[in-house]
Amino acid sequence: MEDQYIINGDIYVEGQFRTGILGIHNGKLRLYPANWELPKDAKVLDADKKKIVPGFIDIHTHGAVGVDVNGASANDFEKIGCFFAGNGTTSWLASILTDTTKQTEWCIEQYDLYKKQARRGAQLLGFHLEGPFLATEYKGAMPKELLCKGDIKLVEHYYKLAHEEIRYITVSPEVEGVLEMIPELKKLGIAVAIGHSGADYATAMEAITQGARAITHMGNAMRLLHQHEPAIWGAGLESDAYCEIICDGRHLHPGTVRLIIKTKGIHRVVAITDSIMAAGLPDGKYHLGVNEVVVEDGDAKLASTGVRAGSTLTQIGALKKLLSYTGLSLEEILPMLTQNPAQLIGVYDQKGSIADGKDADLVLLDAACDIANVFIGGELFKSNIL
């Protein structure tokens, strides 16, 4: 890979923008001072005062552009990745909605095929299992008949099949066997989130004590706070667990977004999309796993019950909503889409910030926070190849 340099941009480093030259060498980053002398005949991109920020990382998404993760072929994973790249997401986890063992195995096998072929678009880092160890009362779009008690052997089976790239899992701590599973999941290196849950405060806090590190789509598909029983919602706010938020203006009121951020602090909030196959497409009829979904005005709901079922959000859309809702600066908002998800799933040594030796995953933003350029592993992404 040819060395290249990005000049005349504002580079986001350690929480603030600064001037300098950003080098890309064999897909890795290196920072140089602004007065550093470029090599003769260097390949140069003039950023023209744009903001250079780390690529976004989406750790909870079920698909986009007509592709549902549960039914995605190897080529379909690339299709999703290209759409994501065009919206600033340079790395992602495929979220498998609770499904049959056979279908989950098939999905993981398609990922294995995907890794063996030439790929374009956002880098797929592995999987997020959303279930099947979830509470029926707060199942959301999960098929009730496929929910089950904790089963570490089943997770180990998927983990082995995925060559240890099950990176994240959502469980309900009140479900039989789940609390006992959490330390075992932690030993495997799988980040554990609790959600789809009616857990009381004590049970939720015990799950966090046992090693759960996050709350899945905070405020949605969970028992809410009561002054006499704070429940999982209260445990999520009080503890140091990361809180996922879906900032689309539907899943959380802007005031709730502000409350979560103010309570948790920027560095304990992760902006996800929870997008489904309808993302990037018009209103209409779609599906999410085994469920039929209707999208009206961009709002996805189960056809059978009207319960909200994922979103049509993109991460650049989430960034703009967060800026609008909070009044915070771009510098303050960015960790929720970059550093925090990278730290949660254990890839911060490679991704999530701009630093020497890290992967050259970058987004260049103009003054309106529209995307001008995207680099993935040092390669300039060209959206016209979709």
C-alpha positions as CSV (number, residue, x, y, z in Angstrom):
1,M,0.0,0.0,0.0
2,E,1.4,3.4,-1.0
3,D,2.2,5.9,1.7
4,Q,-0.1,8.9,1.7
5,Y,-0.6,12.1,3.8
6,I,-3.5,14.3,4.7
7,I,-2.7,17.9,5.1
8,N,-4.5,21.2,6.1
9,G,-7.1,19.4,8.3
10,D,-8.1,19.8,11.9
11,I,-7.2,16.4,13.4
12,Y,-9.1,15.0,16.4
13,V,-6.5,13.8,18.9
14,E,-7.1,13.2,22.6
15,G,-10.4,15.0,22.8
16,Q,-9.5,18.1,20.8
17,F,-8.8,19.3,17.3
18,R,-5.2,20.3,16.4
19,T,-3.3,21.1,13.3
20,G,-0.7,18.7,11.8
21,I,-0.1,16.2,9.1
22,L,-1.6,12.7,9.2
23,G,0.4,10.0,7.6
24,I,-1.0,6.6,6.5
25,H,1.6,3.8,6.2
26,N,0.6,0.3,5.4
27,G,-2.9,1.0,6.7
28,K,-1.7,2.5,10.0
29,L,-1.6,6.1,11.2
30,R,1.2,8.3,12.2
31,L,1.0,11.9,13.3
32,Y,3.5,14.6,12.2
33,P,3.7,18.3,13.1
34,A,2.3,20.8,10.7
35,N,5.8,22.0,9.7
36,W,7.1,18.5,8.9
37,E,8.6,18.3,5.5
38,L,6.7,15.9,3.2
39,P,8.7,13.4,1.2
40,K,9.3,14.3,-2.4
41,D,6.5,13.1,-4.7
42,A,4.4,12.2,-1.7
43,K,0.7,11.2,-2.3
44,V,-1.2,14.0,-0.6
45,L,-4.9,14.7,0.1
46,D,-5.6,18.4,1.0
47,A,-8.3,18.3,3.7
48,D,-9.1,22.0,3.1
49,K,-9.8,22.8,6.8
50,K,-12.2,19.8,7.3
51,K,-12.4,17.9,10.5
52,I,-10.5,14.6,10.5
53,V,-12.1,12.2,13.1
54,P,-11.8,8.5,13.9
55,G,-14.1,6.2,11.9
56,F,-17.4,5.5,13.7
57,I,-18.0,2.0,15.2
58,D,-21.5,0.6,15.4
59,I,-21.7,-2.4,17.8
60,H,-25.5,-2.9,17.5
61,T,-27.1,-3.2,14.1
62,H,-29.3,-5.7,12.4
63,G,-28.7,-4.6,8.8
64,A,-29.4,-2.0,6.1
65,V,-30.2,-1.5,2.4
66,G,-32.5,-4.5,2.1
67,V,-30.3,-7.0,4.0
68,D,-31.2,-8.5,7.4
69,V,-28.2,-9.8,9.3
70,N,-30.0,-13.1,10.3
71,G,-30.3,-13.9,6.6
72,A,-27.2,-12.2,5.2
73,S,-25.0,-14.1,2.7
74,A,-21.2,-13.4,2.4
75,N,-21.9,-10.8,-0.3
76,D,-24.7,-9.3,1.7
77,F,-22.3,-8.5,4.6
78,E,-20.3,-6.5,2.1
79,K,-23.4,-4.7,0.8
80,I,-24.2,-3.6,4.4
81,G,-20.6,-2.6,4.9
82,C,-20.5,-0.3,1.9
83,F,-23.7,1.5,3.0
84,F,-22.3,2.0,6.4
85,A,-19.0,3.3,5.1
86,G,-20.9,5.9,3.1
87,N,-22.4,7.1,6.4
88,G,-19.1,7.3,8.4
89,T,-19.1,3.8,10.0
90,T,-15.8,2.1,9.4
91,S,-16.2,-0.9,11.7
92,W,-19.3,-2.8,12.9
93,L,-20.6,-5.8,14.7
94,A,-23.4,-7.8,13.1
95,S,-26.2,-8.2,15.6
96,I,-28.0,-11.6,15.3
97,L,-31.5,-11.4,16.6
98,T,-32.7,-14.4,18.6
99,D,-33.2,-17.2,16.0
100,T,-33.0,-21.0,15.7
101,T,-29.6,-22.6,16.3
102,K,-29.5,-23.7,12.7
103,Q,-30.1,-20.2,11.3
104,T,-27.6,-18.7,13.7
105,E,-25.0,-21.2,12.7
106,W,-25.7,-20.4,9.0
107,C,-25.2,-16.7,9.6
108,I,-21.8,-17.3,11.3
109,E,-20.7,-19.6,8.5
110,Q,-21.6,-16.9,5.9
111,Y,-19.3,-14.5,7.9
112,D,-16.5,-17.0,7.6
113,L,-17.0,-17.0,3.8
114,Y,-17.1,-13.2,3.8
115,K,-13.7,-13.0,5.6
116,K,-12.1,-15.2,2.9
117,Q,-13.1,-13.0,0.0
118,A,-11.9,-9.5,-1.2
119,R,-14.0,-7.0,0.8
120,R,-15.1,-3.4,0.5
121,G,-16.8,-1.1,2.9
122,A,-16.8,-1.0,6.7
123,Q,-14.9,-3.7,8.4
124,L,-17.1,-6.4,10.0
125,L,-15.4,-7.2,13.3
126,G,-17.6,-10.2,14.3
127,F,-20.9,-10.6,16.1
128,H,-23.2,-9.3,18.7
129,L,-25.7,-11.9,20.0
130,E,-29.0,-10.3,21.0
131,G,-30.3,-13.3,22.9
132,P,-31.6,-16.0,23.1
133,F,-31.3,-15.6,26.9
134,L,-33.8,-12.9,27.3
135,A,-37.0,-12.2,29.3
136,T,-40.2,-12.9,27.5
137,E,-42.0,-9.9,29.1
138,Y,-39.6,-7.5,27.5
139,K,-38.8,-9.5,24.3
140,G,-39.5,-6.7,21.9
141,A,-39.0,-8.2,18.4
142,M,-37.6,-11.5,19.8
143,P,-39.6,-14.6,18.9
144,K,-40.9,-15.8,22.3
145,E,-40.7,-19.5,21.4
146,L,-37.0,-19.3,20.9
147,L,-36.1,-17.6,24.1
148,C,-34.4,-19.8,26.7
149,K,-32.6,-20.0,30.0
150,G,-28.8,-19.4,30.2
151,D,-26.7,-22.0,28.3
152,I,-23.0,-21.3,28.3
153,K,-22.4,-24.4,26.1
154,L,-24.5,-22.9,23.3
155,V,-22.5,-19.7,23.5
156,E,-19.2,-21.6,23.5
157,H,-20.5,-23.5,20.4
158,Y,-21.2,-20.2,18.5
159,Y,-17.9,-18.7,19.8
160,K,-15.9,-21.6,18.4
161,L,-17.8,-21.6,15.1
162,A,-17.1,-17.8,14.8
163,H,-13.4,-18.3,15.5
164,E,-13.7,-16.5,18.7
165,E,-15.3,-13.4,17.1
166,I,-18.5,-13.3,19.2
167,R,-17.5,-10.0,20.8
168,Y,-20.7,-8.9,22.5
169,I,-23.9,-10.4,23.9
170,T,-27.1,-9.1,25.4
171,V,-28.7,-11.2,28.2
172,S,-31.5,-10.7,30.7
173,P,-30.0,-11.1,34.2
174,E,-33.3,-12.4,35.8
175,V,-33.5,-15.3,33.4
176,E,-32.6,-18.7,34.9
177,G,-28.9,-19.4,34.6
178,V,-27.8,-16.0,33.3
179,L,-26.1,-14.6,36.3
180,E,-24.0,-17.7,36.6
181,M,-23.0,-17.3,32.9
182,I,-21.7,-13.8,33.1
183,P,-18.3,-14.6,34.6
184,E,-17.8,-17.4,32.0
185,L,-18.7,-15.1,29.2
186,K,-16.2,-12.6,30.6
187,K,-13.5,-15.3,30.6
188,L,-14.1,-15.8,26.9
189,G,-13.5,-12.1,26.3
190,I,-17.1,-11.5,25.3
191,A,-18.4,-8.1,26.5
192,V,-21.8,-8.6,28.3
193,A,-24.7,-6.2,28.1
194,I,-28.0,-6.6,30.0
195,G,-31.3,-5.7,28.4
196,H,-34.7,-6.8,27.2
197,S,-35.2,-7.1,30.9
198,G,-37.6,-6.6,33.8
199,A,-34.8,-7.1,36.3
200,D,-35.1,-5.4,39.7
201,Y,-32.4,-3.1,40.9
202,A,-30.6,-5.7,43.0
203,T,-30.5,-8.3,40.2
204,A,-29.2,-5.8,37.7
205,M,-26.5,-4.6,40.0
206,E,-25.5,-8.1,40.7
207,A,-25.1,-8.7,37.0
208,I,-22.9,-5.7,36.7
209,T,-20.9,-6.9,39.7
210,Q,-20.5,-10.2,38.0
211,G,-19.0,-8.5,35.0
212,A,-21.7,-7.1,32.8
213,R,-20.3,-4.0,31.1
214,A,-23.2,-2.4,29.3
215,I,-26.9,-1.7,29.1
216,T,-28.6,-2.6,25.8
217,H,-30.6,0.3,24.2
218,M,-31.0,2.2,27.4
219,G,-34.7,3.0,28.2
220,N,-36.1,0.6,25.6
221,A,-37.3,-3.0,26.2
222,M,-36.7,-2.7,29.9
223,R,-38.4,-2.1,33.2
224,L,-38.3,1.6,33.9
225,L,-37.3,3.6,37.0
226,H,-39.6,3.9,40.0
227,Q,-38.7,5.8,43.1
228,H,-39.2,2.7,45.2
229,E,-37.7,0.3,42.7
230,P,-35.0,1.8,40.4
231,A,-34.9,-1.5,38.5
232,I,-32.5,-2.1,35.6
233,W,-32.9,1.5,34.4
234,G,-31.7,2.9,37.8
235,A,-28.8,0.4,38.0
236,G,-27.7,1.4,34.5
237,L,-27.7,5.1,35.4
238,E,-26.0,4.7,38.8
239,S,-23.3,2.1,37.8
240,D,-20.2,2.5,35.7
241,A,-21.7,0.3,32.9
242,Y,-21.8,1.7,29.4
243,C,-25.3,2.7,28.2
244,E,-26.2,2.2,24.5
245,I,-28.5,4.9,23.2
246,I,-30.5,5.0,20.0
247,C,-30.5,8.7,19.1
248,D,-33.2,8.9,16.4
249,G,-35.7,11.0,18.2
250,R,-38.1,8.1,18.5
251,H,-36.5,5.6,21.0
252,L,-35.5,8.4,23.4
253,H,-36.9,11.9,24.0
254,P,-34.1,14.5,23.5
255,G,-34.5,15.3,27.3
256,T,-33.9,11.7,28.1
257,V,-30.8,11.7,25.9
258,R,-29.5,14.7,27.8
259,L,-30.4,13.0,31.1
260,I,-28.4,9.9,30.3
261,I,-25.4,11.8,29.1
262,K,-25.4,14.1,32.1
263,T,-25.8,11.3,34.5
264,K,-23.3,8.8,32.9
265,G,-20.8,11.2,31.5
266,I,-19.7,11.2,27.9
267,H,-17.3,8.3,28.3
268,R,-19.9,5.9,29.5
269,V,-22.4,6.3,26.6
270,V,-22.3,4.4,23.2
271,A,-24.3,5.7,20.3
272,I,-25.7,2.7,18.3
273,T,-28.1,2.6,15.4
274,D,-30.0,-0.7,16.1
275,S,-30.7,-0.3,12.4
276,I,-32.7,-2.9,10.4
277,M,-32.7,-3.8,6.7
278,A,-34.9,-0.8,6.0
279,A,-32.1,1.7,6.7
280,G,-31.2,3.5,3.5
281,L,-34.5,2.5,1.9
282,P,-38.0,4.1,1.6
283,D,-41.0,3.4,3.9
284,G,-42.5,0.0,3.3
285,K,-42.7,-3.6,4.5
286,Y,-39.6,-5.4,5.7
287,H,-38.5,-8.0,8.2
288,L,-36.3,-8.3,11.2
289,G,-35.3,-11.9,11.8
290,V,-38.6,-13.9,11.7
291,N,-40.7,-10.7,12.2
292,E,-42.6,-8.7,9.7
293,V,-41.9,-5.0,10.1
294,V,-43.7,-1.9,8.7
295,V,-41.8,1.3,8.3
296,E,-43.8,4.6,8.2
297,D,-42.1,8.0,8.1
298,G,-38.8,6.1,8.8
299,D,-40.2,4.5,12.0
300,A,-40.0,0.7,12.1
301,K,-42.6,-1.2,14.0
302,L,-43.7,-4.9,14.2
303,A,-46.7,-5.4,11.8
304,S,-48.4,-7.7,14.3
305,T,-48.3,-5.5,17.5
306,G,-47.0,-2.0,16.6
307,V,-44.1,-2.4,18.9
308,R,-41.0,-0.5,17.7
309,A,-38.5,-2.8,16.0
310,G,-35.1,-1.4,15.5
311,S,-34.5,1.8,13.6
312,T,-33.6,3.3,10.2
313,L,-30.8,5.4,11.8
314,T,-27.2,5.8,10.5
315,Q,-24.3,6.9,12.7
316,I,-23.8,10.2,10.9
317,G,-27.5,10.8,11.5
318,A,-27.0,9.9,15.2
319,L,-24.1,12.3,15.4
320,K,-26.2,15.2,14.0
321,K,-29.1,14.4,16.4
322,L,-26.7,14.4,19.4
323,L,-25.3,17.7,18.4
324,S,-28.8,19.1,18.0
325,Y,-30.2,17.6,21.2
326,T,-27.4,18.4,23.6
327,G,-25.7,21.6,22.4
328,L,-22.4,19.9,23.1
329,S,-19.5,20.4,20.7
330,L,-18.3,17.9,18.1
331,E,-15.2,17.2,20.3
332,E,-17.4,16.2,23.2
333,I,-19.8,14.1,21.2
334,L,-17.3,12.0,19.2
335,P,-16.2,9.5,21.9
336,M,-19.8,8.1,21.9
337,L,-19.3,6.9,18.3
338,T,-15.6,6.0,18.4
339,Q,-13.6,5.6,21.6
340,N,-16.4,4.2,23.8
341,P,-17.6,1.4,21.6
342,A,-14.0,0.4,20.8
343,Q,-13.2,0.2,24.5
344,L,-16.4,-1.7,25.3
345,I,-15.7,-4.5,22.8
346,G,-11.9,-4.6,23.3
347,V,-10.6,-3.2,20.1
348,Y,-9.3,0.2,21.4
349,D,-5.7,-0.8,20.8
350,Q,-6.5,-0.8,17.1
351,K,-9.5,1.5,16.6
352,G,-11.5,4.3,18.1
353,S,-9.0,7.2,18.1
354,I,-6.3,8.8,16.0
355,A,-2.9,7.8,17.3
356,D,0.3,6.4,16.0
357,G,0.1,2.8,15.0
358,K,-3.7,2.6,15.0
359,D,-5.8,1.5,12.0
360,A,-6.2,4.3,9.5
361,D,-10.0,4.4,9.8
362,L,-11.0,8.0,9.3
363,V,-13.9,10.3,8.4
364,L,-13.5,13.8,7.1
365,L,-16.3,16.1,8.0
366,D,-17.1,19.5,6.5
367,A,-18.5,22.5,8.4
368,A,-22.0,21.1,8.4
369,C,-20.8,17.7,9.7
370,D,-21.5,16.2,6.3
371,I,-19.1,13.4,5.2
372,A,-16.5,14.4,2.7
373,N,-14.2,11.4,2.7
374,V,-13.9,8.1,4.5
375,F,-10.8,6.0,4.9
376,I,-10.9,2.3,5.9
377,G,-7.6,0.6,6.7
378,G,-5.9,3.5,4.9
379,E,-7.9,3.0,1.7
380,L,-10.1,5.9,0.4
381,F,-13.7,4.5,0.3
382,K,-15.4,5.3,-3.0
383,S,-19.1,5.1,-2.7
384,N,-19.8,5.0,-6.4
385,I,-18.8,1.3,-6.4
386,L,-22.1,0.4,-4.6
